Amino acid sequence: MNINSMIDTVITQTSNRNKFIRLTAVSWMREFVQVGEEWGLPYSHLFEALLPCLSDEEEEVQQAAVEACHELMHNVHSVIT
């Protein structure tokens, strides 16, 4: 399984015009982050994709991005400390 290819696909879809696809992409990103410590995820790419989603026009996408960012920050913090 090529996790980086999957992540690249999901990152690309965070800017899709369709709300459901953006929401699904952000939700997948959160799932990757939750299991990501073992996989060595590209945190900088995930942050780059998630940050614009925090101001998405759809509240559901914004909330999913907030949750994913919290998970990502937690993982980054645990790696640093």
TIRO-2110 file (N, C-alpha, C; in Angstrom, 1 decimal):
// TIRO-2110
0.9, -1.2, 0.0, N, 1, A
0.0, 0.0, 0.0, CA, 1, A
0.9, 1.2, 0.0, C, 1, A
0.6, 2.2, -0.9, N, 2, A
1.4, 3.4, -1.0, CA, 2, A
0.7, 4.5, -0.3, C, 2, A
1.0, 4.7, 1.0, N, 3, A
0.2, 5.7, 1.8, CA, 3, A
0.5, 7.1, 1.3, C, 3, A
1.7, 7.4, 0.8, N, 4, A
1.9, 8.8, 0.3, CA, 4, A
1.1, 9.1, -0.9, C, 4, A
0.8, 8.2, -1.7, N, 5, A
0.0, 8.4, -2.9, CA, 5, A
-1.5, 8.6, -2.4, C, 5, A
-1.9, 7.9, -1.5, N, 6, A
-3.3, 8.0, -0.9, CA, 6, A
-3.4, 9.4, -0.3, C, 6, A
-2.4, 9.8, 0.5, N, 7, A
-2.4, 11.1, 1.1, CA, 7, A
-2.4, 12.2, 0.1, C, 7, A
-1.6, 12.1, -1.0, N, 8, A
-1.6, 13.1, -2.0, CA, 8, A
-3.0, 13.3, -2.7, C, 8, A
-3.7, 12.2, -2.9, N, 9, A
-5.0, 12.2, -3.5, CA, 9, A
-6.0, 12.9, -2.5, C, 9, A
-5.9, 12.6, -1.3, N, 10, A
-6.8, 13.2, -0.3, CA, 10, A
-6.5, 14.7, -0.2, C, 10, A
-5.2, 15.1, -0.1, N, 11, A
-4.9, 16.5, -0.1, CA, 11, A
-5.4, 17.3, -1.2, C, 11, A
-5.3, 16.7, -2.4, N, 12, A
-5.8, 17.4, -3.6, CA, 12, A
-7.3, 17.6, -3.5, C, 12, A
-8.0, 16.7, -2.9, N, 13, A
-9.5, 16.8, -2.9, CA, 13, A
-10.0, 17.8, -1.8, C, 13, A
-9.1, 18.3, -0.9, N, 14, A
-9.6, 19.3, 0.0, CA, 14, A
-10.0, 20.6, -0.6, C, 14, A
-9.6, 20.8, -1.8, N, 15, A
-10.0, 22.0, -2.5, CA, 15, A
-11.0, 21.8, -3.6, C, 15, A
-11.6, 20.6, -3.6, N, 16, A
-12.7, 20.3, -4.6, CA, 16, A
-13.9, 21.2, -4.4, C, 16, A
-14.6, 21.5, -5.4, N, 17, A
-15.8, 22.3, -5.4, CA, 17, A
-16.9, 21.7, -4.6, C, 17, A
-17.0, 20.4, -4.6, N, 18, A
-18.1, 19.7, -4.0, CA, 18, A
-17.9, 19.6, -2.4, C, 18, A
-18.8, 20.1, -1.7, N, 19, A
-18.7, 20.0, -0.2, CA, 19, A
-18.5, 18.6, 0.3, C, 19, A
-19.3, 17.7, -0.2, N, 20, A
-19.1, 16.3, 0.3, CA, 20, A
-17.7, 15.7, 0.1, C, 20, A
-17.2, 16.0, -1.0, N, 21, A
-15.8, 15.5, -1.3, CA, 21, A
-14.8, 16.2, -0.4, C, 21, A
-14.9, 17.5, -0.2, N, 22, A
-14.0, 18.2, 0.7, CA, 22, A
-14.1, 17.7, 2.1, C, 22, A
-15.4, 17.5, 2.6, N, 23, A
-15.6, 16.9, 3.9, CA, 23, A
-15.0, 15.5, 4.0, C, 23, A
-15.2, 14.7, 3.0, N, 24, A
-14.7, 13.4, 3.1, CA, 24, A
-13.1, 13.4, 3.1, C, 24, A
-12.6, 14.3, 2.3, N, 25, A
-11.1, 14.4, 2.2, CA, 25, A
-10.5, 14.8, 3.6, C, 25, A
-11.2, 15.8, 4.2, N, 26, A
-10.7, 16.2, 5.5, CA, 26, A
-10.9, 15.1, 6.6, C, 26, A
-12.0, 14.4, 6.5, N, 27, A
-12.2, 13.3, 7.4, CA, 27, A
-11.2, 12.2, 7.2, C, 27, A
-10.8, 11.9, 6.0, N, 28, A
-9.7, 10.9, 5.7, CA, 28, A
-8.4, 11.4, 6.3, C, 28, A
-8.1, 12.7, 6.1, N, 29, A
-6.9, 13.3, 6.6, CA, 29, A
-6.8, 13.1, 8.2, C, 29, A
-7.9, 13.3, 8.8, N, 30, A
-8.0, 13.1, 10.3, CA, 30, A
-7.7, 11.6, 10.6, C, 30, A
-8.2, 10.7, 9.9, N, 31, A
-8.0, 9.3, 10.1, CA, 31, A
-6.5, 9.0, 9.9, C, 31, A
-5.9, 9.5, 8.8, N, 32, A
-4.5, 9.3, 8.6, CA, 32, A
-3.7, 9.8, 9.8, C, 32, A
-4.0, 11.0, 10.3, N, 33, A
-3.3, 11.6, 11.4, CA, 33, A
-3.4, 10.7, 12.6, C, 33, A
-4.6, 10.2, 12.9, N, 34, A
-4.8, 9.4, 14.1, CA, 34, A
-3.9, 8.1, 14.1, C, 34, A
-3.6, 7.6, 12.9, N, 35, A
-2.7, 6.4, 12.9, CA, 35, A
-1.3, 6.7, 12.3, C, 35, A
-1.1, 8.0, 12.1, N, 36, A
0.1, 8.4, 11.4, CA, 36, A
1.4, 8.3, 12.0, C, 36, A
1.5, 8.3, 13.3, N, 37, A
2.8, 8.2, 14.0, CA, 37, A
3.6, 7.1, 13.5, C, 37, A
3.0, 5.9, 13.3, N, 38, A
3.7, 4.8, 12.8, CA, 38, A
4.1, 4.9, 11.3, C, 38, A
3.5, 5.7, 10.6, N, 39, A
3.7, 5.8, 9.1, CA, 39, A
4.6, 6.9, 8.7, C, 39, A
5.0, 7.8, 9.6, N, 40, A
5.9, 8.9, 9.2, CA, 40, A
5.2, 9.8, 8.2, C, 40, A
4.0, 10.3, 8.5, N, 41, A
3.3, 11.2, 7.6, CA, 41, A
4.0, 12.5, 7.3, C, 41, A
3.7, 13.0, 6.1, N, 42, A
4.3, 14.4, 5.8, CA, 42, A
3.4, 15.5, 6.5, C, 42, A
3.7, 15.7, 7.7, N, 43, A
2.9, 16.7, 8.5, CA, 43, A
2.8, 18.1, 7.8, C, 43, A
3.9, 18.5, 7.2, N, 44, A
3.8, 19.9, 6.6, CA, 44, A
2.8, 19.9, 5.5, C, 44, A
2.7, 18.8, 4.7, N, 45, A
1.7, 18.8, 3.6, CA, 45, A
0.3, 18.7, 4.1, C, 45, A
0.1, 18.0, 5.2, N, 46, A
-1.2, 17.9, 5.8, CA, 46, A
-1.6, 19.3, 6.4, C, 46, A
-0.7, 20.0, 7.1, N, 47, A
-1.0, 21.3, 7.6, CA, 47, A
-1.4, 22.2, 6.4, C, 47, A
-0.6, 22.2, 5.4, N, 48, A
-0.8, 23.0, 4.2, CA, 48, A
-2.2, 22.8, 3.6, C, 48, A
-2.7, 21.6, 3.6, N, 49, A
-4.0, 21.3, 3.0, CA, 49, A
-5.1, 21.6, 4.0, C, 49, A
-4.9, 21.4, 5.3, N, 50, A
-5.9, 21.6, 6.3, CA, 50, A
-6.2, 23.1, 6.6, C, 50, A
-5.2, 23.9, 6.6, N, 51, A
-5.3, 25.3, 7.0, CA, 51, A
-6.4, 26.1, 6.2, C, 51, A
-6.4, 26.0, 4.9, N, 52, A
-7.5, 26.7, 4.2, CA, 52, A
-8.9, 26.1, 4.5, C, 52, A
-9.0, 24.9, 4.9, N, 53, A
-10.3, 24.3, 5.2, CA, 53, A
-10.9, 24.9, 6.5, C, 53, A
-10.0, 25.5, 7.3, N, 54, A
-10.5, 26.2, 8.5, CA, 54, A
-11.5, 27.3, 8.2, C, 54, A
-11.3, 27.9, 7.0, N, 55, A
-12.2, 29.0, 6.6, CA, 55, A
-13.1, 28.6, 5.4, C, 55, A
-13.4, 27.3, 5.3, N, 56, A
-14.3, 26.8, 4.3, CA, 56, A
-15.6, 27.5, 4.4, C, 56, A
-16.3, 27.6, 3.3, N, 57, A
-17.7, 28.2, 3.4, CA, 57, A
-18.7, 27.3, 4.1, C, 57, A
-18.4, 26.0, 4.2, N, 58, A
-19.3, 25.1, 4.8, CA, 58, A
-18.8, 24.8, 6.2, C, 58, A
-19.7, 25.0, 7.2, N, 59, A
-19.4, 24.8, 8.6, CA, 59, A
-18.9, 23.4, 8.9, C, 59, A
-19.5, 22.4, 8.3, N, 60, A
-19.1, 21.0, 8.5, CA, 60, A
-17.7, 20.7, 8.1, C, 60, A
-17.3, 21.3, 7.0, N, 61, A
-15.9, 21.2, 6.6, CA, 61, A
-15.0, 21.9, 7.5, C, 61, A
-15.4, 23.1, 8.0, N, 62, A
-14.6, 23.8, 9.0, CA, 62, A
-14.4, 23.0, 10.2, C, 62, A
-15.5, 22.4, 10.7, N, 63, A
-15.4, 21.7, 12.0, CA, 63, A
-14.5, 20.4, 11.8, C, 63, A
-14.6, 19.8, 10.7, N, 64, A
-13.8, 18.6, 10.5, CA, 64, A
-12.3, 19.0, 10.4, C, 64, A
-12.1, 20.2, 9.8, N, 65, A
-10.7, 20.7, 9.7, CA, 65, A
-10.1, 21.0, 11.1, C, 65, A
-11.0, 21.6, 11.9, N, 66, A
-10.5, 22.0, 13.3, CA, 66, A
-10.2, 20.7, 14.0, C, 66, A
-11.0, 19.7, 13.9, N, 67, A
-10.7, 18.4, 14.6, CA, 67, A
-9.4, 17.7, 14.1, C, 67, A
-9.3, 17.8, 12.8, N, 68, A
-8.1, 17.2, 12.2, CA, 68, A
-6.8, 18.0, 12.6, C, 68, A
-6.9, 19.3, 12.6, N, 69, A
-5.8, 20.1, 13.0, CA, 69, A
-5.4, 19.9, 14.5, C, 69, A
-6.4, 19.7, 15.4, N, 70, A
-6.1, 19.3, 16.8, CA, 70, A
-5.4, 18.0, 16.9, C, 70, A
-5.8, 17.0, 16.1, N, 71, A
-5.1, 15.7, 16.1, CA, 71, A
-3.7, 15.9, 15.6, C, 71, A
-3.5, 16.7, 14.5, N, 72, A
-2.2, 16.9, 14.0, CA, 72, A
-1.3, 17.6, 14.9, C, 72, A
-1.8, 18.6, 15.6, N, 73, A
-1.0, 19.3, 16.6, CA, 73, A
-0.6, 18.4, 17.7, C, 73, A
-1.5, 17.6, 18.1, N, 74, A
-1.2, 16.6, 19.2, CA, 74, A
-0.1, 15.7, 18.8, C, 74, A
-0.1, 15.2, 17.6, N, 75, A
0.9, 14.3, 17.1, CA, 75, A
2.3, 15.0, 17.0, C, 75, A
2.2, 16.2, 16.5, N, 76, A
3.5, 17.0, 16.3, CA, 76, A
4.1, 17.3, 17.7, C, 76, A
3.2, 17.6, 18.6, N, 77, A
3.7, 17.9, 20.0, CA, 77, A
4.3, 16.7, 20.6, C, 77, A
3.7, 15.5, 20.4, N, 78, A
4.2, 14.3, 21.0, CA, 78, A
5.5, 13.9, 20.4, C, 78, A
5.8, 14.2, 19.1, N, 79, A
7.0, 13.9, 18.4, CA, 79, A
8.1, 14.9, 19.0, C, 79, A
7.8, 16.1, 19.2, N, 80, A
8.7, 17.1, 19.6, CA, 80, A
9.2, 16.9, 21.1, C, 80, A
8.2, 16.5, 21.9, N, 81, A
8.6, 16.3, 23.4, CA, 81, A
9.0, 14.9, 23.7, C, 81, A
END
